[in-house]
Amino acid sequence: MSQHVTGTALPAITLGTGLRPPQDVYRLVSWALDMGYRSFDTAALYGTESAIGRAIRDSGIDRRELFITVKVRGNEYGSRERVHQAIERSLDALDTNFADMVVPHWPLPMLRALPSTFAQMLGARAEGLVRGVGLSNASSAMVRAVRTETGEWPALNQLHLSPIVGQADFTRFAGTVPVKIQAYRVLESGSGLMQSRVISELAKQYGCSPAQLLIGWQLYRGHSVVLGASTQEQLRTNLDSRPLQLAPADGHRLSRLDRFSLAKPDPVTHFEL
């Protein structure tokens, strides 16, 4: 399953590589490539780009078979020079000539720089540095502002999305515009969601693991997902997930778990350079 984003196939499942030691990332990406993963999400802030590049190089897999997403940090927003240099540094670390997708890491509305940063990313696309330009953690109002300023919709919006963070406003909005949702934190690890009675019962009913239930629900809704992993078994279980059509009553059971109107931290107030 894939979705076409500005001419490039976006795999349904992407391996996220944030906030892990480089040696762990190298091992995870190497395992993932062997299992068939072809999409990887990274950022300069994570410090994982070089490890990913080395794992890809050592695998011998053709770069053209892969989908790599990079991010630009808040202190690099605004000017063409800063945005392009940030992308070029990521490409150098990854040992590649282009990224398949670039997104601003956070919208940071207090900087008033999201539309101009998106415009500079479109310029990087025109120069061949990236193939697609998206957003991350953006509200529907932010997406509209980018569209108004640049005349283009973002290819996707990376969004914290799960049964307990329903993002109802944006999911409704995304159904009316050509902006794909790439969901992250879909498993809500550490929250107890996967151990909850509702998830356990539904996973048993549908013959899958709790993780596959949560992933499969997002895939069925037409979203792609970014997933972390620590072990080979987690990598394999995640990759084996398939779109899962829940009966309407079961889908409502998941929807009723929604406890937050927006992700935490709140993208409107979150400040991170």
C-alpha positions in Angstrom: 0.0 0.0 0.0 1.3 3.4 -0.9 0.1 6.9 -1.5 1.5 9.1 -4.3 3.0 12.3 -3.0 4.2 14.7 -5.7 5.1 11.9 -7.9 6.9 9.8 -5.3 5.4 6.7 -3.7 5.1 7.2 0.1 5.1 3.8 1.8 2.3 3.1 4.2 4.8 2.3 7.0 7.9 4.4 7.8 10.5 3.7 10.5 11.0 6.6 12.8 14.5 7.1 14.1 14.3 9.8 16.7 16.2 10.2 19.9 18.2 7.0 19.8 22.0 6.5 20.0 23.5 6.3 16.5 24.8 2.7 17.1 21.2 1.6 17.9 19.9 3.4 14.9 22.4 1.8 12.6 21.4 -1.7 13.9 17.7 -1.0 13.7 17.9 0.4 10.1 20.0 -2.5 9.0 17.5 -5.0 10.4 14.7 -3.0 8.9 16.2 -2.9 5.4 16.7 -6.6 5.5 13.0 -7.1 6.5 11.7 -4.9 3.6 11.4 -1.4 5.1 11.9 1.2 2.5 10.9 4.4 4.3 12.8 6.2 7.0 12.1 9.4 9.0 14.9 11.4 10.4 16.0 15.0 11.4 19.2 16.8 12.2 17.8 17.3 15.7 17.8 13.5 16.2 21.5 13.0 15.3 20.6 9.9 13.4 21.2 10.9 9.8 24.8 9.6 9.5 23.9 6.3 11.0 21.0 5.9 8.6 23.2 6.8 5.6 25.8 4.3 6.7 23.2 1.5 7.1 21.8 2.2 3.7 25.2 2.3 2.1 26.2 -1.0 3.8 23.0 -2.7 2.7 23.8 -2.2 -1.0 20.1 -1.3 -1.7 19.6 1.2 -4.5 18.8 4.6 -3.1 16.0 5.0 -5.6 14.1 2.2 -3.9 13.9 4.2 -0.6 11.8 7.1 0.8 13.7 9.4 3.2 12.1 12.3 5.1 14.2 15.0 6.6 13.3 18.0 8.8 14.4 21.6 9.1 14.7 23.0 12.6 13.2 26.2 13.9 16.5 28.1 14.0 16.8 27.5 10.3 13.4 28.8 9.2 12.8 31.9 7.0 15.6 32.7 4.6 16.5 30.7 1.6 20.2 30.5 2.7 19.3 28.9 6.1 16.7 26.5 4.8 18.8 25.3 1.8 21.9 24.9 4.0 19.9 22.9 6.5 18.7 20.5 3.8 22.1 20.2 2.3 23.7 19.3 5.7 21.1 16.6 6.1 21.8 15.2 2.6 25.6 15.2 3.3 25.1 13.3 6.5 22.8 10.8 4.8 25.2 10.5 1.9 22.5 11.1 -0.7 21.8 13.7 -3.4 18.1 14.3 -2.5 15.4 13.7 0.1 12.0 12.4 -0.8 10.3 14.7 1.7 11.2 17.7 3.8 9.1 19.2 6.5 9.5 22.0 9.1 9.9 20.2 12.4 7.3 22.3 14.3 5.1 25.1 13.0 6.3 27.7 15.6 3.6 30.3 14.8 5.2 32.7 17.2 8.1 33.1 14.6 5.6 34.0 11.8 7.9 32.1 9.4 6.0 28.9 8.4 4.7 30.1 5.0 8.1 31.6 4.0 9.9 28.5 5.2 7.5 26.4 3.2 8.1 28.6 0.1 11.9 28.2 0.5 11.4 24.4 0.7 9.5 24.6 -2.6 12.5 26.3 -4.0 14.7 23.5 -2.8 12.3 21.1 -4.6 12.7 23.1 -7.8 16.5 22.7 -7.5 16.2 19.0 -7.1 17.3 18.8 -3.4 13.9 17.4 -2.4 11.1 15.7 -4.2 8.2 16.6 -1.9 7.4 19.3 0.7 5.1 18.8 3.6 4.3 20.1 7.1 4.5 18.6 10.6 2.2 19.2 13.5 0.3 21.9 11.6 -3.4 22.8 12.2 -5.9 23.2 9.4 -5.5 27.0 9.8 -1.7 26.7 9.3 -2.2 24.6 6.2 -4.6 27.1 4.7 -2.1 29.9 5.4 0.6 28.1 3.6 -1.7 27.4 0.7 -2.7 31.1 0.5 0.9 32.3 0.7 2.4 29.9 -1.8 -0.4 28.6 -4.0 0.5 25.0 -3.1 -0.9 22.5 -0.6 1.6 20.6 1.5 2.0 17.0 0.3 1.4 15.7 3.8 1.1 16.7 7.4 2.8 14.6 10.1 0.4 14.5 12.9 0.3 13.0 16.4 -2.8 10.8 16.0 -4.2 7.9 18.0 -7.4 6.8 19.6 -6.6 9.1 22.6 -5.5 12.0 20.5 -8.2 12.0 17.8 -7.4 15.3 16.0 -11.0 15.4 14.7 -10.7 18.9 13.3 -7.8 18.1 11.1 -9.0 14.6 10.0 -12.2 16.2 8.8 -10.3 19.0 7.0 -7.9 16.5 5.4 -10.9 14.7 3.8 -11.6 17.9 1.8 -8.1 18.9 0.6 -5.2 17.1 -1.1 -3.1 16.8 2.0 -2.2 13.3 3.3 -2.0 12.5 7.0 1.2 10.7 8.1 0.4 9.7 11.7 3.0 9.3 14.4 2.7 8.1 18.1 -0.1 5.9 16.9 0.7 3.3 19.6 1.0 5.9 22.5 3.8 3.8 24.0 4.1 4.4 27.7 0.5 5.5 28.1 -1.0 2.1 28.8 -3.2 2.3 25.7 -2.1 -1.0 24.3 -2.7 -2.7 27.6 -6.2 -1.3 28.0 -9.2 -3.5 28.0 -10.7 -2.1 24.9 -7.6 -2.5 22.8 -6.9 -6.0 24.2 -10.5 -7.2 23.4 -10.5 -5.8 19.9 -7.1 -7.2 19.1 -8.3 -10.6 20.2 -11.5 -10.2 18.2 -9.6 -9.2 15.0 -6.8 -11.8 15.4 -3.9 -9.4 15.7 -1.6 -7.8 18.2 -2.7 -4.6 20.0 0.0 -2.7 18.0 -1.3 -4.1 14.7 -4.8 -3.1 15.7 -3.8 0.5 16.2 -1.6 0.6 13.1 -4.2 -1.2 10.9 -7.0 1.2 12.0 -4.9 4.2 10.8 -4.0 2.4 7.5 -7.6 1.7 6.8 -8.5 5.3 7.3 -6.0 6.1 4.5 -3.2 7.4 6.7 0.4 6.4 6.5 2.2 5.9 9.8 5.6 6.6 11.3 6.6 3.9 13.9 9.5 3.5 16.2 10.9 0.1 17.3 13.5 -1.3 19.6 13.7 -4.9 18.6 13.6 -7.1 15.5 10.3 -8.5 16.7 8.7 -5.0 17.0 10.0 -4.2 13.5 8.5 -7.3 12.1 5.2 -7.0 13.8 4.8 -3.4 12.7 5.7 -4.1 9.1 3.3 -7.0 8.9 0.4 -4.7 9.8 -2.4 -4.3 7.2 -5.4 -2.0 6.8 -8.0 -3.2 9.3 -11.6 -2.5 8.7 -13.3 -2.4 12.0 -17.1 -2.8 12.4 -18.7 0.6 12.9 -19.4 -0.2 16.5 -15.8 -1.2 17.1 -14.6 2.0 15.4 -16.8 4.0 17.8 -15.3 2.2 20.8 -11.9 3.5 19.7 -13.1 7.0 18.9 -14.6 7.2 22.4 -11.2 6.9 23.9 -10.3 10.4 22.6 -9.2 12.5 25.6 -7.3 15.4 24.0 -8.4 17.8 21.3 -4.8 18.4 20.2 -1.5 16.7 20.6 0.8 17.2 23.6 2.8 19.4 23.4 0.3 21.7 21.8 1.8 22.7 18.3 0.4 26.2 18.7 2.4 27.0 21.8 5.3 24.6 21.6 8.6 26.4 21.1 11.6 24.4 19.9 14.6 25.7 18.0 
